[in-house]
Amino acid sequence: MNTLSVTRRAAALAFAVALSACSSTPPEDRPSTQEAPGTQSRPILSADEAQNFVPARYFSSMNKDEAPWAPSSIRVPQQPDYVVGAAGGEGVTHTSIQAAVDAAIAKHSSARQYIAIQPGEYPGTVYIPASSGSVTLYGTTDNAADVKITQPLDSELDVTTWRHTVNPAGKYMPGKPAWYMFDSCQNRRAATVGVMCSAVVWSQNTGLQMQNLTIANTLGDSVDAGNHQAVALRTDGDKVQLNNVHLLGRQNTFFVTNSDVQNRMLPNRQTRTQVTNSYIEGDVDVVAGRGAVVFDKTEFHLVNSRTKEGYVFAPATLPNMFYGFLAINSRFTAAGENTAQLGRAWDLEAAENGYTAGQTSNGQVVIRDSAINEGFNTAKPWGDAAGSKRPFAGNISEKRDLNDAAANRLWEYNNRGVGSPVVSE
């Protein structure tokens, strides 16, 4: 397996930097031609239906007596609590991000802890554990490419190889805050470490904020056609915010789960995330997992050196949850022409032909008010489900239930661009 070439990575980062300068709705390549109800392979919401799919709904609480989460812009202090940079640098308190995270968590403060990261490349994983307080990590410049957290990791690594790769110098040790995270992975009994332990940055911190930085899983293309999940960022916490963050990888670049401290996905835990002004790149199931995530002014880019089809989204939304992933005012680009796919459901609990309506996860996605380029399949932009392989089933009935468990919950509204038309069947 080859790591990303310097040339390719530099090009991707330059592209992402240009994107992050945009702060308005993407320009219209052409007016939207999408009209409800769409087709069975490309269902479209009506204007009335689309009113159900706005950020406040995705940020609503499972507790009916609690107001929706209303995130405000990330603000950083004039004087951070910790500064990461080269030894001897001005104000530097730690030379590694993990050491600064450990210090922030070990403080046991309920107040938010701010970690400023000076420009540079920081090889190695970063684990941010659950704690009584929240953590903000941010690059000290507005250019996300100036701070790069990098590591090649593959879900197909055996546990021993993974252990030596992730922890060569003992930065995760008993007594340190993130030890329990590392330990949950090194004690796996499976033949491989799996997608749950393949992240460069893994956070269980509720209230986590990240701004002005890049996270890259530099695994690159695999030597075979098998599954090689290579997560850049995994988050398990609630009320997570990313702004001007670039995530680069291949399969499962951004992985959102509702896992507990035992590293188990749960049937009843809520996690909410806001992503703004960011760039996410990969080739298969680029954004995957379980949680409510709103992407605003974000670029999704599919590379296809390993596969032509590709998928942007792979939600494993619980059947009793109405909201999974929402992309608004964003851009979808893919190389090639009329082949890439916007996504597919991830029937997490089900083997082939094992989907059970109302019990198995039924992924939920809405893409609205966004631009889609010519790389995407205009007639059939949604693929069959991962896991169960159930065929995509859109819902275009006259009085449709948007949460019908017998149909997919993958929708569009008011999108434009060459890849957005609805083609009659």
N, C-alpha and C positions, 0 to 999 in steps of 0.2 A: 504494500500500500504506500502510495506516494503522498508526501505532504504537499500543500499548496505551493506553487512556485512563487518566488518573490514578485515576479512580474504580474502574475494573475492577482495576487493579494493587493499589490499596489494599485492596480487598475480598479479593483472592486472598491478599495477605500476611497480613491479619488472620485469614483462615481457616487459613492455614498455621501461624501462631503458636499458635492454639488447639490445633491438632493436635500440635505439638511438645511441648506440656505433657503429653501422654499418654505413659506409659512402660510400659503393660501391654498385654496382649492385647486387641484390640478387643472391645467387648461383643457378645454374641450377640444378633442380631435374632431368631434362631430356631435351634433345633438343626440340625446338619448333616443333610441328607437324601441326601448323596452316597454312593453305594454302588458298589463295583467290580463289574464292569468298566466301568460307565457305558454310554454309547451311542457309536455310531461318530462322531457329531458332538461328543460331550462325554465323552471317555474319563476314567475315574477310576481312580486307583491303589488297590490293596489296602493294608492296613496293613503287610504284609510288604514290598510293593514300595516303599512310602513310606520305609522305613528306608534306602533307597539315596540319598534326596534330603534330606540334612541339610548344614548349612554346612561341616562338616569335609570332606565329599566334594568340594564345589565349591572348597575351598581346598587340595585335594591338589596335589602337585607332579608335573610331567611326569617328573621324576627319581624313579624308584621307590625310591631309597635316601635320599630327602630327606623329612623329616616334613612333614605339612600345615602351611600357614601358620596360626597361631593368633593373630589380632589381639587386642590388649587395648584398653581404652578410651583415647581420645585424652587425653593429659595435656599441659597447657601450663605453661611455667615462670613463676615470679614475675617474672622479668626477661627479656623477649624479646630476640632479637638485633636486631630492627628494629621500628619503630613507624610505621605509616602514618596520617596524619591531616592536619588543616588546618595550614598554616604557622604556626609559633609555638606550637602546642599542646604540652601537657606531654609531654615525652619523645619527641616526633615526630622521626624521622630522615629520613622521605621523605613527600612529598605525593602520590605516586602508587604504586599497588600494583606496577605494572610496574617502577618504579625500585627498589623494595625487593627484588623477585624478582631483578632483574639483579645487585644487590649481593650477595645471598645466594649465587647461583650462581657469580659471579666470585670468591668467596672460596675456591673449590676445596677446601672442607672435607668430610671424610667424616662429620663430625658433623651431626646434624639441625639445620637452621636454622629458627628460629621468627619468624614475621612476624605481629605483632598489628595489627589494623585497627580504628581508632576509628570510632564511628558516623558515617554519612554515605553519600551516593550517589557512586559512583565511575564516571563514564561512560568507555567505551572498553574495548578488549580487553585481556586478560592472557594472555601466553604463558609457560609454565613449562617450560623445556627439560630434556632428559635431563642428568644430572650425576652426580658421584661421591657426592653426599650427597642426602638427602631434605629436603623443605621442608614445613613446617606453616604454613598460613594460617588465622587465626581472628579472628572478631569479638570485641571486648572485653566484650560483654554476652551474656547468654543468649538474647536475642531476635534470631533470625536476620534479622528485617526491619530491624534497625538498621543493618546493613551491606549495601548493594546495589551490585552490579557490573552495569552495564546497557549495552546497545548494540543497535540494530536492525541485523541482518545477514540477508541473503537469499542462499541458494545460487545463485540465478539472476542475481546481479550479474555484469556483465562484469568482467574482471580489473582494468581501469583504474579503474573506479568503486570496486571493492572496495579497491584500493590506497589511493586517496585517503580512503576512509572509515575504514580501519583505521589508517592511518599518516599522519595529516594534518600532524603536527609533527615527524616523524622520530624517534619513540621507538624504532623498530626500525631499526638502522643496522649496517653491517658492523663487526665487532669486538665487538658486544654479544652476550650469551649467546643470546638468542632470535632472532637474525637469521636463522639457518638455517631456522627454522620459517616466518617471514614470507616468506623468499626462495623457499621451495618452493612457496608459493601464488602469489606474484606472477609466477612463471615458468611458470605453467600455460599450455598452448597451446589449451585448450578454449575454447569460446565463453563459458562461465560458470565461476565459481570453484568451484562444486560443494559438496556437503555436507561434504567433508573440510576445507574452509576457511571454513565458515560459523559457527564457534563463537565465542562471546563470551569464554569462558575455555577455553584448550586447554593440556593438560599432557602432557608426555612423561616426567615425573618419576616414577621408581620410588620407592615409599614415600610418595607425596604424601598429606598429611592436610589436610582442610578441615573447619571447624567454625564454627557460629554465624554464617552469612552467607547471602545470597541472590544468585543469578546469574539474570539475566533477559535473554533475547533479546526485545526489545520490538518486533519486526517487526509483530506483530499479524496481522490477517486480510489475505490477499492479494486483489487485485482480480479474480483469475480463479481457475479451478478447477485450475490446474496444480500441479506439485510446487514447493513453496517451503520447502525445509528451512531451519530457523532454529534452530540448535543453541545451547543455553545453555552446556552444559559438555561438552567432549570430553576423554576421558582415554585415554592409550595405555600408561601405565606399569603395572607389576605392584605388588601389595600396596598398593592405594589405599584410603583410608578417608575416608568422608564421614559426619559426624554433625551433626544439626540444620542441615541445608543445604536451602534451598528453591530448586528449579530451575523456572523459568517460561519457557514458549515455546509454539510451535505444533507444527511437525513436527520429529521427531528431537530433542526437548528435551535428552535425555541420550544421548550417543553414545559408546559404548565400543569401542575398536578395539585391535588388537595390532600397530599400525604401527611401522615403523622410522623412523630419522631422515631417510630419503628420502620419508617420508609415504606409504609403501606398506603395505597390509595383507599380512600374512605367512601362510603355510600351516603354520607350525610354532612360533609364539611364543605363550607363555602370559601372559595378564594376568588378575589376580584383584582383585576389588573388594568392599568391604563398605560398605553404606549403612544407617544406622540413624537412627531418629527424624526422618525427613525428609519432604519434600513435593515431589512432581513433577507438573507440570501441562503438558498439551499436547492436541493433537487427533488426530494421525496418527503411528503408530510412535513413541510418546512415549519409550520406552527402546529403543534400537536398537544393533546392532553385534555385535562379535565379542569374546567374553571370558566369564569366569566371574564373575557378580555375585550377591551375596546381599543382598537387601533385607529388613530386619527392622524392624518397627514403622514402616512407611512408608506414606504416603497417596499413591495414584495418582489423579489427577483428570483426567477427559476433558472438555474443553470442546467444544461442537459447533456453534459459530456458522458454521463453514465446511463441516462434514460431519456427518451424523447418526450414521454407523456408528463411525468412529474406531477406533483400535487402541492398546492400551497397549504391548504388547511386539512387537518385530520382531527376533528373534535371527538372526544369521548364523553360528551355531555350526558350527565345522568338523566334517566327518563323522567324523573320528577322535577327537573330543573328546566325552566323555560328559556334560559339564556346561556349561550356559549360564547362564540366569537362574533364580534361586530367590527367590520372595516368600513370607515367612513372618510370621505375626502382623501382617498389614498390612490396609489398607482400599482398596477399589476403588470409586470413585464416578464417576457420569456423569450429566449432565442428560438429561432425556427419560425414556422408558420402553421397555425391552426392545429397544434398537437397538444400543447400543455393543458393541464386541467386545474380548475380553481380549487378543487378539494374532493374529499370523500369522507364519509363517516368512519369512525374507528369503533367498531363493535368490540369493545375491550374484553368483555367477559366471554365472548362467543367464539367457538371454533367454526369451521366451515359448515354452513347450513344450520348453525345453532342459534340464530337470532330469535329472541322471544320478545314480542311486542310488549312494552310496558315494564319489562324486567332488564333487558339488555340496554346498555348505553345507546343513545340515539343522538348522534352529533348534531349540534345546532350552529348554523352560521348564517349571517346576513352580510352581504357586500352591497353597499349603497353609495350613491353619489360619488362614484370613483371612476377612474379611467383604466381600461383594459386593452393591452396592445394585441397585435396580430398573432403573437405566439400562442394564443389560447384557442381551444376548440370552440367555435361559435355554436355548433349544433349540440354538442354534448360536453359541457364544461365540467360536469360532476362525474366522478368515477364510482364504481361499485365499492362497497364497504370493505375496509381492511378487517381481517379476522374472519367474519362470517361469510364474506364474499357475496352478500345479498345484493342483487342488482339495484342500481339507483331507481327510486320510485318517487317522482315528483307528484305534487298534489295540485291539480288544476280544476277541482270540482267547484261548482258554483258557490256553494256555501261551505267552504273548506275550514277544517280545524287545523290551525297552524301548528298544533302539537300532536297531530294524529300519529300515534305510535306505529301505525302500519305503513307510514310513508317517511321519506327522508325530510329533515328539517333544514335544508340547504336552499337559501333564497337569495334573490337579487332585487334591487330597486334602483331605477334611474341611473344606471351606469352608461358610460359612453366609451368611444374608442372603437378601433377596428375589431377588437375581440368581443364586443358587447352585444351585437345584434341577437334577436330571437328569431330562429329559423323555423318556419312552419314545418310540421311533420306530415 
